Amino acid sequence: DDYISNFSEFDLQSRLGTSEKVSKEDLVEFLARQTVDWTDFEKIKVNKIFSELNICYAPYKEYLMDSVKLIKTTGREECHAAYTRNKHIYVPISMVQWPYDELKELIAHELFHVISTANPKFRNDLYRKLGFTACPELNTPKDYKHLSVSNPDTIGKNCYVTFQNNGAQTMAVPFLYSETPYSGGYFFEYFQFTFLESEMKNDRCLPLFEN
């Protein structure tokens, strides 16, 4: 899908926990081994949560999809974090075991990501309210082609904010990356976040400076 197809070398190695050369095929094979069966008790718990959330989300019914699949995983594939892809919410075992209210809040949060990803108009309206504007996917700077970090909850670097710089208006795109190649350990500790000054040229979003 779009998420994995945009993976950098850092993305692949950090998810697989290795500094060796790996491929997207290696990752897909690894991901297929991370799903875990739900217990009967867990099924009852999450079904109750979704029933309650259906009521909470009733005012936004026009944005809801017919179904969302909740998948339980080992957590190894995303450093024990919950995440979304398409119409699926992935929750690691460690979070499935959270107290009811905390798990409900987590699922509500992830459900919001599913809705915003599946509904461009809804997402773009939210962007505008937060001061962001939708744009084409940012071309990753050459020096960070192998070090950019993909976020499963927000596919692509596809929005910008404008600000004044020495009297001139500048657009900047949120950018998540690592300063160094993956060499082991907790991959969230590698993350760096910045705004890249960018420009639109021929309907493309390009970094203003190639470092």
C-alpha positions in Angstrom: 0.0 0.0 0.0 1.0 3.7 0.0 2.5 3.5 3.5 5.0 0.7 2.8 5.7 1.8 -0.8 7.1 5.1 0.6 9.4 3.5 3.2 12.9 4.7 3.5 15.9 2.5 4.4 15.6 3.8 8.0 11.9 2.8 8.1 12.6 -0.7 6.9 15.6 -1.3 9.2 14.0 0.2 12.3 10.8 -1.8 12.0 12.8 -5.0 11.5 15.2 -4.1 14.3 18.3 -4.6 12.2 21.1 -2.5 10.6 21.5 -5.1 7.8 20.2 -4.5 4.3 16.5 -5.5 4.1 13.7 -5.2 1.6 10.0 -4.3 1.6 9.3 -8.0 1.0 11.2 -8.8 4.2 9.0 -6.3 6.0 5.8 -7.7 4.6 6.8 -11.2 5.6 7.6 -10.0 9.1 4.3 -8.1 9.5 2.3 -11.2 8.6 3.7 -12.9 11.6 2.8 -10.2 14.1 -1.0 -10.7 14.3 -2.5 -12.3 17.4 -5.9 -13.9 18.1 -8.4 -12.1 20.4 -9.6 -13.8 23.5 -13.3 -14.0 24.1 -13.0 -11.5 27.0 -11.2 -9.0 24.8 -13.8 -9.4 22.0 -16.5 -8.5 24.5 -14.5 -5.5 25.7 -13.7 -4.0 22.3 -17.2 -4.6 21.0 -18.6 -2.6 24.0 -16.1 0.2 23.2 -17.2 0.4 19.6 -20.8 0.4 20.6 -20.2 3.4 22.8 -18.1 5.2 20.2 -20.8 4.7 17.6 -23.0 6.9 19.8 -20.2 9.5 20.4 -19.5 9.7 16.7 -23.1 10.0 15.6 -22.9 13.7 14.8 -20.1 12.8 12.3 -22.0 9.9 10.7 -21.4 11.3 7.2 -17.7 10.7 7.6 -17.9 7.2 9.1 -17.2 4.1 7.0 -19.3 1.0 7.1 -16.7 -0.9 9.1 -13.3 -0.6 10.7 -11.2 -3.6 11.6 -9.4 -3.8 14.9 -6.3 -6.0 14.8 -4.3 -7.2 17.8 -0.5 -7.6 17.3 2.6 -8.5 19.2 3.6 -4.8 19.0 7.0 -5.7 17.5 6.2 -4.2 14.1 5.8 -0.6 15.4 7.7 -0.5 18.6 4.6 -1.4 20.7 2.6 1.6 19.5 -0.9 1.6 18.2 -1.4 2.8 14.6 -3.7 2.7 11.6 -3.5 1.7 8.0 -6.5 2.2 5.6 -9.6 1.0 7.5 -7.6 -1.0 10.1 -6.6 -0.1 13.6 -3.6 -2.1 15.0 -3.3 -2.4 18.8 -0.4 -4.2 20.5 -1.0 -6.7 23.2 0.4 -4.4 25.9 -2.3 -1.8 25.1 -5.1 -4.3 24.7 -4.5 -5.0 28.4 -5.0 -1.4 29.4 -7.9 -0.4 31.7 -11.2 -0.1 29.9 -11.4 3.7 29.8 -7.8 4.1 28.6 -8.3 1.6 25.9 -11.5 3.3 24.8 -9.7 6.6 24.6 -6.9 5.0 22.5 -9.3 3.4 20.1 -11.2 6.8 19.7 -7.9 8.5 18.9 -7.0 5.9 16.3 -10.5 5.9 14.8 -10.0 9.6 14.2 -6.9 8.9 12.2 -8.9 6.3 10.1 -11.6 8.8 9.4 -9.3 11.7 8.5 -7.2 9.5 6.2 -10.3 8.1 4.4 -11.9 11.5 4.0 -9.7 14.1 2.3 -12.3 16.9 2.6 -12.7 16.3 6.3 -8.9 16.2 6.7 -8.3 19.3 4.7 -11.0 21.3 6.6 -9.2 20.3 9.8 -5.9 21.4 8.3 -7.3 24.8 7.6 -8.7 25.2 11.1 -5.2 24.5 12.4 -3.5 26.9 10.0 -2.3 24.3 7.5 -3.0 24.0 3.8 -3.1 20.7 1.8 -0.5 20.3 -0.9 1.1 17.6 -3.1 3.5 15.2 -1.5 6.8 16.9 -0.5 9.8 15.7 -2.5 12.2 14.4 0.2 15.6 16.2 0.3 18.3 14.0 -1.3 20.3 13.7 1.9 17.3 12.4 3.8 16.0 9.9 1.2 17.2 7.0 3.3 16.5 8.7 6.7 13.0 10.0 6.4 10.5 8.5 8.8 7.0 7.3 7.7 4.0 7.8 10.0 1.2 5.2 9.4 -1.4 7.6 10.8 -0.6 10.4 8.4 0.5 9.1 5.0 2.7 11.5 3.2 4.1 15.0 3.8 1.2 16.7 2.3 0.4 20.0 4.1 2.2 23.2 4.8 2.0 26.3 7.1 3.0 29.8 6.0 5.0 32.3 8.1 6.8 35.5 7.6 10.6 35.3 7.2 12.4 38.7 6.9 9.3 40.2 5.5 8.7 37.5 2.9 6.0 34.8 3.1 7.4 31.3 3.3 5.7 27.9 3.2 7.0 25.1 5.4 6.1 21.4 5.4 6.2 19.2 8.6 9.1 16.7 8.2 9.9 13.6 10.4 13.4 12.1 10.0 16.4 10.5 11.7 19.8 12.2 11.8 21.6 8.9 11.7 21.1 5.4 10.1 19.4 2.8 12.3 21.9 1.0 14.5 19.6 -0.7 17.0 17.5 0.2 20.0 14.2 2.0 20.4 13.4 3.6 17.1 11.3 6.5 18.5 14.5 7.8 20.1 15.9 8.5 16.7 13.1 10.8 15.6 13.7 14.4 14.8 10.9 16.8 13.7 11.2 20.0 11.8 9.5 22.2 9.2 11.1 22.3 5.8 10.9 25.5 3.9 9.4 24.6 0.5 8.0 25.9 -2.7 5.4 24.9 -5.3 6.8 24.4 -8.8 4.8 22.9 -11.7 2.3 21.4 -9.2 5.1 19.8 -7.2 6.1 20.6 -3.6 9.9 20.9 -3.5 12.3 21.6 -0.5 13.7 25.1 -0.9 17.2 24.0 0.1 18.8 20.7 -0.8 21.4 20.0 1.9 
